Amino acid sequence: MQFKKKISAFLSAALVITSLSGGIYADETTAGRKIKGDLNRDYTVSAADVVALGHCLLGKAFLEEDDLYYADMNKDNEINIFDDALLRKTVLGERELEYEEEINPTQPPTEQPTEPETTEPPTEPPTEPPTEPETTEPVTTTVTEPQTTVVTTTEIQQIDLSDMPSEYSYALDWVWENRIVRENSTARWNTIFDQIVAGEGTLNYVVRWQSYKTLSLEQRQQFAEMLETSVNNWTDYLVGYDGWKYDHVDVSIVGWAVIDENCILDRQPDEIIYTNLTDYDSQYDTSNGREEIPDKLPNAPDELSRMYHFDNNIGFDYPGGLDKRFDMYMWATQGFPDIGGCGGDWGQRLSDNAYLSMLDGSGIHVFEHELGHGFGITDFYGEEGASDGFPPGGFPEPTIMMAGNSAEITNYDGWQLRYIWSKIKDETDSNGTRRFN
């Protein structure tokens, strides 16, 4: 999924976005009708439409006149972040589909024409992609009519904690006081928030491949795509929120730490492979019962590790500069249980089989759950109101951070992320040094 791709004409925007699983599908009563939120006109309101609308709000795509009905979810004649919120709720099934203006009930829906009618002059897309606006600047929305171009502006509205849905307040307050503060899960100034800000909107990984299974070039490229998608599935909720500066986080794999460099098939000239090994004691690990956990652990150089620099309080100067550092490990272990894992500000650890299975989109929520810990969000394994449990009365909607509760990051999870950012973004240490510059 090419989240960073610039799109010059909105009508084709969704065509370059691979459809995601899930969504609300049209039935016999909606076929042939205009459906609120169906920005890509596929008679499905899905995550692909959420991504397309996000591109429009960030100035990466443009709405044409015919698109406004689909994007204006709250019918206030403005396209902004509140429409985005309602669209997400529709995708999650929290709102019913809205549809009207029957097109042709006796005929099945047809694809949108790719060429303009001969009676209308063709509209040429711009030869250069539009410049991404700062979130505090207006987004230009171009409405195209025959022989007339009308330009209007829609302000990207910043939101903050005061915009939080009231039904989330109790649960988020309880989790903050009883779990996050008590467990100090955001106390280390090395959360993924800290890493992204220090990296100026970037996040770098080394893949720690503690496995003897081989990796093709295509698989390695898919891992890079999976990491970028998963990180931004979280951080997309921060766009336009309470001073967050980044509309996209660029995630890169900057090295591969392997037990055996022969695991890397079709190695490319620009790929960095680390083969430094240390002894590994797996006695405290749980095994899948079929494979041995290797007794060797591959490592990337400490001098390039943000974690090493943070833990040893030696500042953040890296040989070769900021781009050469790595923030976390994506750690894959042969013989590790196929379901479950662990995560934190050091990275995310799952089995090699679990990671490989995610390349087709299966089970990616397990990885995204572990990513959540890197932002400081806790697990919810205990009973209602327990010290390791969840808020009395339960959560207002499912959450990916409670095992088995959700197979995707929900709107509640997004507000959990926003809540934490609002709580920590202005922190200073005893010397008055700001946590986030």
N, C-alpha and C positions, 0 to 999 in steps of 0.2 A: 504494500500500500504506500503510494508515494505522497506522504503528507506534505512534503515541502514543495511539491510541484506547483509552479505558478499557473493560473488559469485565466485566460483573457476573456472568454465569453461564457457566461454562466450557464446557458442552455446546454452546453456540452460538459459542464463541470463534473457532473456526477458520472459521466462516462469514463473518466480516467480514474475513478475511485472504485476499487474492488468492493463489492457488496459484502457487508459483514453479516454474521449469523444473527438471527433474532429479528424482531420487528413486528409490525402489525400489518397483516395482509388483507387485501380487499377480498370481499366475497361476491356472490352473484348480485347482491343489491348495490354494491359500490362500483362494479365494473362499468366502465364507460362514463364515470363521473369524475369531477375534479375533487381530489382528496386533500384536505388541509395537511400540509407538511410533506407532501409527495413532491419534493423539489426536483427529483430526477425523472418523474413521470413514469415510474415502473409499476404503479398501482400497489406499492408497498411503502409504508412509512417505517424506515429502518435507520440504522446507524449511518448508512451512506448519506442519507439526507441531513443528519446532524453534522457530519463532516463538511458537506457542501455548504450548509448555512454558515458554519464556522469560517470557511474560506471567504464568504461574502462579507461577514462582519469584520474580518481582518484585512479586507481590501485585496484579497488574492483572486477574487472572482467578482463579477458584476451582475446585478439583477436587471433583467429587462422587464418591460411592462407586463408581459404575460406571466412573469414569475411572482409578482407581488402577492397575488392571491394565495399562493402556496406557502410563502414565507411569513406572511403576516398572521401568526397564530392567534394573537389576542385582538386582532381586528381594530387596531388603533391607527392604522395607516402609517405606521413607522416600523422599520425593521431594526431590531436591537436585541440586546441580550435577554430580554424578557420573552421574546419569541423563541430564542434558543432554549430557554428553560422549559417552556411548554412543549416544544418539540421533543425534548428528551423525555419528558413525562409520558408523551404519547407513545414513544418507542418502548418505554418500560411497561406499557399497558395500564398506566395510572389514569389515563384520559381516554375517552371513547373517540373513535375516528369521527371527523367532521367532513361531510362531503355535500356537494350541491351542484347545481348547474349541469343537468344531464346532457352529456355530449351526444350520444346516439345509443340508446339502450338496446336496439335491435342488432347492432353490429359489435363484434369484439373489438377491444382497444387495439389501435395500431400504433406503430412506432412513430415518433416525431420525425418529420421530414428533415433530412440533413442539408437540403439546399433550399434557399428562399423561393417563394413564388415568383414566377417570371414577371408578374405585374408590379412587383415591388423591387426597388433597387436593393442589391445585396449590401449587407453591412459587413465591412471588413474588420476583422479583429485587429487590435493593435499589434504592431510588429515587435514590441518589447513588452515584457510583463510589467504590470503596474508596480510602483514602489510601495512597499509595505509601510503603512502609516504607523506612527506611534499611537498607543492606545488612547492617548489624551486628545488626539486630533480627529477631526471629522473624517468619515469614510465617504468617498464620492460614489454615488450610485447612479449609473447611466441608464435612462429609460429611452429605448429606441423606438421611434415611430417612423412611418414612411416620410422621408425627406425632412424630418425634423428630429433634432436631438435635444432632449430636455434633461438638464443636469440638476439633480437635487442632492442634498447632503443629509446623512443620517449620523448623528453623534453616537459613537460607541460609549454607552453609559457605563461608567465605573460603578461597581457595587461593592459593598462591604458587609460586615457582620450584621448590620442593622437590616439588611435585606434577607436574612435567613428566614426560611419558612417557620412560622411559629410552632408547628408541630414537631420540629426537630430540636427546639431549644432545650427541653428538659433532658433528652438523651445526651446531647452533645455536652451540656454543662456537667452532667453526672460523670460521663466518661473522662472529661478533662480533670475534674477534681479527684475522682476516686481511682482512676487508672493511670492517666498520663502524668499528672503531677506527682502522685504518690510513687509511681515507678520510675520517675525521672526519664521517661522515654524520649524527651526532646532536650534534655539537659546538656548532652554532648553537642558541641558546636560543629558537628560533623554529619548531621542528617543530610538527606538528599537535597533538602532546601539549601543547606549551606554549600553543598558541592556544586549545585547548579549556579548559584550566585557567584561563588568563587571562580567557577569556570566560565563566567560571563555568558550564561545561557547554553552551555555545553556540558555534556556528561561523557566521560571516557571509561571504557571497560577493558579489562584483560579477561579473556576466557581461560579459566583454569580447567584444563581437560584432564581430569584424573581418571583416565580411561584408556583402554587399548583399542577401542573401536575407531575406525577410520572416519575422516570427515572430508567430503567432497567440497570442491570450490562452491558449488551451488548451495550446499548446506551451510557453509560458513557465511555466505551472503545472506541466506535466509535468517540466520541467527542475528545478524546485524539489523535486519529489518524488524525482526520480532522485538528486539530490545528497544528500538526507537518507537515502535508502535505502542508497546506496553507502558513505557515511561510517559509518553504523551497522552495515553488514555487517562492517566492521573492528572498530569499538569495542564491539560486542556481546561480543567475546571478552574484554574488560577488565572486564565487569560481575562483581562479586564477586571481583575479582583484586587482591591485594597493595596494598590501600589506594586503588584507583581509586574516585573518589567518585560517578561518574555512571552511572545505569542507562540513560540515553538522551541522545544529543547532539541538541539542537535546531539544525537547519541552516536558514539563511534566505538568500534572495537579497535584498540591501538596495539594489540598484541595477543599472542596465543601461547600460554604456558602449558607444555605437554610432557607426558611421561616419555613418549617416543615420537620424535619428529616425523617418522614414517606414517604417523596417523594423519598428517596433513597431506592430502592428495592434491596434485596439480598446484603446488605452491606458487604463489605469484611473487614477482620481484619486490613489491612494496609491502609484503606481509612480514611482520616481525614475529619470530618464533623463539620462545625461551625454553631452554631444556635443563635449567638448574633444578636439581631434585634434592629433597630432604626426606629422611625416614618419617613414616607416618604410622601411628598406632591407632588402629580402628576399633579397639576393644570397647570404646564407649559409643560407637556407631551402631545403628540398627541395620541389619542386612536384609536384602530381599530373599535370602535363602537359596538363591540359585547361582549367584556369582560371588567370587571373592572380592572384597574391597582391596584395592591395591595398597601395598605397604610403602609406596613412594608418593610424594606430593610435589607436583611441579610449582614453581614460583617465578614471579616476575621480580625485577630488581627493586629493593626497598627504596632506593633513592628516587624512584619514579612513583612511589605509592603515596597518595594523599593520606591514607590511613596511618602509614608509618610516620610521616611528617607530623600528623596531628597527635598521635599517641606519644611521640617523643618531644613534642613542643619545640620543633626546630624551624618553624616557619614553613613557607610554601614556595621555596625556590627549587625548581627542578632542572636537571641537566637537559639542555635543549629547549627550555621554556615551558610555558603552561600547556601547550598542545601535546607535549610528550608524556605528561603525567597520566596515571590512571586513578580513577576515583574508587572503583569497586571491582570485585571479581564476580563474574558469572561462573560459578563453580559447579561442574558436573562430575559426579562420582559413580564409577562402575560398581555395581553391587548394592548401591543405596536403594531404599524402598522406592517403588515406582510411583507411589502416591505420597505426597507430603514433602516437606522440606523445612528450611529455616532461612531467615533473612534478617538483615540489619544494615547499619551504615557501612559495613565491610563488604556487603554484596548479598547474593542469593545463592543458596545451595540446594540443588535437586539431583536426582539421578540422571545419568547420561540418557537412559531410556525416556525419562520424562521430558527432557529438553528436546530430544529428537522427535518425539511424538508431537510436540508443539509446532513443528514446522508446517503442519497442515492445518493449524489453528486449534487443534484439540488440547484441552486442558490448560490453555494459556492463563486461565483465572488463577491457577495455583501459583504461577510465577508472579502475577499481579498482586496476589495476596502477600507474598513475601516482599515485594516492592513496598507495599504499604507500611511494613515495619521500618523500612529505611527512612520514611517520613516521620516516624515516631508513633504510628498508630499501633495499638496493642491487639493481642489475640483476645478472643472472648470464649474461653473454654469452660469457665465455671458456671455455677448456677446464677439465677436471677438475684442481683444485689450482692453477690459474693465478691471477695477481694480480687478474684481473677475472673469475675463474671461480667454480666451485662446489666444495664439499667433496670431497676424495678419497673415492671410494666412492659418491658421489652423495648425493642427498637421500633421507630415509626414506620420503617420499611426495611426490606432485606439489606444486608451488608456483606460485602465480599470478605470482610475481616473476621467473620464468624464462620468457622468451617462448616461447609454444607449448606450455608444459608443463601448464597447467591453465586452464580457462575459468571458474574460480570460486575464491574464497578458501577454502583448505583448512584442516584442523585444524592442520597444520604451520605454515601462515602465521599462524594465530591464536596459536600458541605463539611464533613469531618476534616478533610484536607484544608479547606478554606479557614475553618475555625482555628486549626493549629497555627496556620500562617499568621492570622491576625493576632494570636496570642504571643508569638515569639518574634515577630518581625522588628519590633522596636527595642529588643533586649540590649542591655549594655553590661559589661563586666564591672568589677570593682574599680577599675581605672577609668571608667567612662567610655571605654572602647565599644563602639557599636558592633553588634553581631553581624549585621548585614549593611555593607556600605553602599 
